[in-house]
């Protein structure tokens, strides 16, 4: 039978009890982790968000009624215990913060009973994700998830403290906004007051933070909730949180400077890691050429080598054909992997095909200097030696090559180096390698839309020295854009914004917008720009991704309290769900049943 607290107050959390408290009386409250009944003594591990404390129930101390009550305790019962802090009577548990102490119970109240949980509330349990997420309120009791969410809270506090000290103002922007479909799909919200009209949930506060700069607030930040109706993956959710900021009267170096110091502050405050400053910078083109990715993982080498000039006149048609088609031939050197079994090499070939490769050429250099290769018969010995030298190949190495259009080659080898590194155990989660990637292309060609689209967004400033190419060679124009990358994951990105009307008009023109379309979608911003707009720039971090890496997790679901699954549904609340017909009628909406094929 559950009891009330009846004025009883908790004096400590479990691990707040220290050796200095030995001999004093404390009151703890929490959940029963486990109970061990030894007949004359009952031991209970009590758990709260801080950790565990061992409670000892002895009939001589707590009385017959209290001892019988202790005998009824089960896993996940919520209890209040008053007792005396003592040194452990048994062996010290060095794995616990409280392993030298125990509480000798003098009073017990059962505040709430529990059914047997569907899985153990323990760290490192092998339980299906679907079951964990259905009972997320139980899953969140597990120590590792509690640590993750406490880390998240600690980071949020550190961000606010640092940015406040740098003169930033925390300002909230609206959650119900106008739909401006340029990028991911919007989540739409129907309006009851304006039948047939819809709000959108914000994909980011981009336009509003630029308006705040127009309004003279100078430095803004927000921990902003954002929404994107897109397919999910390990580091993506339909709703996510950004550390969002915007600054006036700045250029790239100013934004990078304040953010490097912010990152150093966060990592030191939250997990005690020193971030060496300045963080290295690399242009987008250099990142693609060296790593095949605009978010390169620099914890290991295995960089791409362009060997096009070495093989341009060789007898291997796959190489020369790619070069004639305007592509390139590039390779990576998997050091010490020359003895990799053919079966594993074949699996790498299949992996590469998943990223658009037609195949993968390889050369394994034996310890005696001889080699086995998928293309040696098409090349002379001199050509093979020149290729090996260009790849810095040595006995025992495995050389892998892709030949195709640059984009395909980059994708294939960039993904392949990560796959090999993962297989070789080169990706250490407790190692943090930051990198700024700069000078992104302003535009990229969309085959689906048959036009240029903004690589970041339509308000990104082109590099001044490239402005004269915007009409003649739009694809060659570089942007004043920058991404911050950590261990191969983009954790944030931003840009200097366009603040001149003529440049913004030209950008819309290149993107295929008519004046009417630009006015319809972004008229409120363009009008604001008529009344004096300062040069400004900004950046936004994905807070969930950042915490995922700091917590050494593989999925952002492990650092979000109530995440969605792959189809954007919530297994716990069963959202999204059907609504009453009355609600639909009030909004003027009708659900159209899909016709059967």
SULKAPE-V915317 format. One record per backbone hydrogen bond with DSSP energy under -1.0 kcal/mol. CO is the residue of the C=O (numbers start at 1). NH is the residue of the N-H. Records with the same first field share a line. If there is no record, write none. Layout:
# SULKAPE-V915317
CO = NH, NH
This chain:
# SULKAPE-V915317
5 = 8
13 = 16
18 = 21
19 = 22
21 = 24
24 = 85
26 = 83
27 = 11, 12
28 = 81
30 = 79
31 = 47
32 = 76
34 = 45
36 = 43
38 = 40
41 = 38
42 = 57
43 = 36
44 = 55
45 = 33
46 = 53
47 = 31
48 = 51
51 = 48
53 = 46
54 = 103
55 = 44
56 = 105
57 = 42
58 = 61, 62
59 = 63
63 = 67
64 = 68
65 = 69
66 = 70
67 = 71
69 = 72
70 = 73
74 = 77
77 = 32
78 = 111, 112
79 = 30
80 = 109
81 = 28
82 = 106, 107
83 = 26
84 = 104
85 = 23
86 = 102
93 = 96
96 = 99
98 = 101
99 = 93
100 = 88
102 = 86
103 = 56
104 = 84
107 = 82
109 = 80
110 = 3
112 = 78
120 = 122
125 = 127
128 = 132
129 = 133
130 = 134
131 = 135
133 = 136
135 = 138, 139
136 = 140
138 = 141
139 = 142
142 = 146
143 = 147
144 = 148
145 = 149
146 = 150
147 = 151
148 = 152
149 = 153
150 = 154
151 = 155
152 = 156
153 = 157
154 = 158
155 = 159
156 = 160
157 = 161
158 = 162
159 = 163
160 = 164
161 = 165
163 = 168
164 = 167
169 = 221
177 = 200
180 = 182
185 = 229
187 = 201
189 = 199
194 = 197
197 = 191
199 = 189
200 = 177
202 = 227
205 = 209
206 = 210
207 = 211
208 = 212
209 = 213
210 = 214
211 = 215
212 = 217
213 = 216
217 = 219
218 = 248
219 = 169
220 = 246
221 = 171
222 = 224, 244
224 = 242
226 = 240
228 = 230
233 = 236
234 = 556
238 = 228
240 = 226
241 = 543
242 = 224
243 = 541
244 = 222
245 = 539
246 = 220
247 = 537
251 = 255
252 = 256
253 = 257
254 = 258
255 = 259
256 = 260
257 = 261
258 = 262
259 = 263
260 = 264
261 = 265
262 = 266
263 = 267
264 = 268
265 = 269
266 = 270
267 = 271, 273
280 = 436
282 = 438
283 = 287
284 = 288
285 = 289
286 = 290
287 = 291
288 = 292
290 = 304
305 = 331
307 = 311
311 = 314
316 = 320
317 = 321
318 = 322
319 = 323
320 = 324
321 = 325
322 = 327
323 = 326
328 = 404
329 = 307
330 = 402
331 = 305
332 = 400
333 = 335
334 = 337, 398
337 = 340
341 = 345
342 = 346
343 = 347
344 = 348
345 = 349
346 = 350
347 = 351
348 = 352
349 = 353
350 = 354
352 = 355, 357
353 = 356
361 = 401
362 = 374
363 = 399
364 = 372
365 = 396
366 = 369
370 = 366
372 = 364
375 = 378
376 = 379
380 = 384
381 = 385
382 = 386
383 = 387
384 = 388
385 = 389
386 = 390
387 = 391
388 = 393
389 = 392
394 = 397
396 = 338
397 = 365
398 = 334
399 = 363
400 = 332
401 = 361
402 = 330
404 = 328
405 = 409
406 = 410
407 = 411
408 = 412
409 = 413
410 = 414
411 = 415
412 = 416
413 = 417
415 = 419
416 = 420
417 = 421
418 = 422
419 = 423
420 = 424
421 = 426
422 = 425
426 = 428
428 = 431
433 = 487
435 = 485
436 = 282
437 = 483
438 = 284
440 = 479
442 = 455
444 = 453
446 = 450, 451
451 = 446
453 = 444
457 = 460
459 = 498
461 = 480
463 = 466
464 = 467
466 = 469
467 = 470
469 = 473
473 = 476
474 = 477
477 = 442
478 = 463
479 = 481
480 = 496
482 = 494
483 = 437
484 = 491, 492
485 = 435
486 = 489
489 = 486
491 = 542
492 = 484
493 = 540
494 = 482
495 = 538
496 = 461
500 = 504
501 = 505
502 = 506
503 = 507
504 = 508
505 = 509
506 = 510
507 = 511
508 = 513
509 = 512
514 = 518
515 = 519
516 = 520
517 = 521
518 = 522
519 = 523
522 = 526
523 = 527
524 = 528
525 = 529
527 = 530
528 = 531
535 = 249
536 = 497
537 = 247
539 = 245
540 = 493
541 = 243, 543
542 = 546
543 = 547
544 = 548
545 = 549
546 = 550
547 = 551
548 = 553
555 = 558
556 = 559
565 = 568
569 = 565
570 = 574
575 = 570
580 = 584
581 = 585
582 = 586
583 = 587
584 = 589
